[in-house]
Amino acid sequence: MVARTLLRMGDPRLLEQAKPVTSFGTPELDELIADMFDTMTANGGVGLAAPQIGVGLQLVIFGFEHSERYPDAPAVPRTILLNPVITPLDDMMEEGWEGCLSVPGLRGVVARHRRIRYQGFDPQGKSIDRVAEGFHARVVQHECDHLAGVLYPMRISDFTRFGFTDVLFPDMEGR
């Protein structure tokens, strides 16, 4: 298990559509997931999508008890989600600051659905079906965007609220 190299915005692989996972419960999948958690942890992230490390599969991980990058965010359950489907539960949108390990040093305000249902599978192929709201819903939507080749700056509507983290949030230096 090892932290892998993160792809950064500009790498064309981040713009590709990820393929569904077809083999569950394999040693290769377990190793990939372990490497993803090591990579996310080593970089202080709250989530990671397989395409961010150059693996074009529909696989995201997320979850934390406390985050240095998002100190005011409530805990999000540690989750491994394969072949996800997101369904908004209403039309209510909520703006919030986002960052991304593939877009280092920058933050921007993105509108996301406040309440969602997400479905998919765990690594053994067991069904996952959850409702999430607030920051939990934001993290899921952000990570699943990577599977469609979408980076959060593509969702920013007001570029006056996009910039370098150290300029926007000087108290958060290094996050």
N, C-alpha and C positions, 0 to 999 in steps of 0.2 A: 504494500500500500504506500502510495506516494502522492504528494501534491503535484498535479500536472500543470503545464504551462497554460495560462489563460489566453484565449484569443482576444484581441482588442478591436474596437470599432475601426472599420476600414478593411478588415480581413473579410473577403467575400464569402467565406464559409459561414459567417454569422448571419448572412442574408438568405441562406438556403432553407427549404422546407425539410424538417426532420422526418424520418421514416418511422412507422410504428414498430414497437418492440414485438417480435414474434416468438422469441424463446425465453421462457420464464424459468427461474430456479436454477440457472446455470452458474458454474464457477466464474465464467467470464463476466456475467452480469454482476455477480457479487463483488468481483474485483473492481469493476468500473464504478459501482456505487461507493465502495470504500474509498477509492481514489477521489471521487467527487466530494465526499465529506472531508477528506484530508485537504483538498484544494480549497473548499469553502472555508474551512476553519483557519487554514494558514493565511488566508487573505481577509479574514474578518467579515465574511459575508453572512447574509441571512438566508440565502438561497443560491442555487446554481442549476443551470440547465446543461445537459450533455453537449449541445452544440458549442457551448462556451469553452470546452476543452477539445474541440475538433471532432466530436463523435456525433454524427447526424442521426441520433435516435430520439424518439419522443420519451424522454426521461428527465424529470426534474426532481430536485431535493430541496427541502426548505425546513426551517424550524430553528428555534432558539429559546432559551430561558431569558437571557438578557443580551442586548447587542450594544457594543461600543459605538457602532455606526448609527444606530437608531436608539439612543438611550431612553427616550420617552415611549417607545413602542411596547405594547403588551406582549407577553410571551406568545409564540406560535408553536403548535405541536410539531415535533420532528416528523417529517413525512417523506416517503419515497413514493413518487407518483409516476406511473407509466401510462402512456397513451391517454393523456387527460382530455376531458371534454368539460368546458366551462359554460354554464348557463346563468345569465343574469337573472336575479329573482325579482327585480323591479327596474324602473328607469332612473332611480336615484344615483347620481354620480357624485363623487367626492374628490376634491383636489388634494394632492399631497406631494411632498418632496420625495424624489427618488434618486438613487444613485445606482451604479452597476459596476461589478467587477471588471466587465469588458469595456467600460467607459470610465477609466480611473480618473479621480480628481475632479469630477464634475457632478453637479446636481441640477435637477430641474423639476418643475411642478407639472404633474401629469394628472388628468382626470381619469378616474377608474370607477367601475361599478362598485357601489358600497356593499351590496349583498350579492353573493353568488352561490351557486351549487357547483361543486366540482366532483367529477367522477373519473374513474380510471382503475388501475390495477396496482397492487403491490408487487414486489419482486417475484413472489411465488405464483402470481396470476390471480390472487384473491381480489375480489371487487372492493373498491373504495368509493364511498358516496357520502359527501359531507357538505354542510352549509357553512359558509364563512362570511364574516363581515369585517369592515374596518381594515386595519393594517394586515391582518391575515389574508383577507380577500385581495388586497393590493399585491402582496408578495406572490400569491398564486398566479394572478393575472400577469404580473411582470415576468415571472419565470416561464410561464406557458407562451408568452409572446415570443420568446427565443425560439420555440419550436416551429414558429411560422416565419422566422427570419426577421422579426421586428425588434428593434432596440428602442428603449424608452425615449430617446430624443426624437424619434419619428412620431411620437404621440404628443409632443409639446406644442401647445397652441399659442403660448405667450413667451417669446424668447427674452423678454425682460426679466423672466423668472427662471433663467438658466445660466449657469456659470460655474466658476471654479469653487469648489467646496471651501478652500482656505480663505477666499475672498468673501463669499456669502456667509460663512459660519466660522469666523476666526477662532472661536472657542473649541471647535472640533478638529483642530489641526492634527493631521495624520490619520483621519478616519475616512 
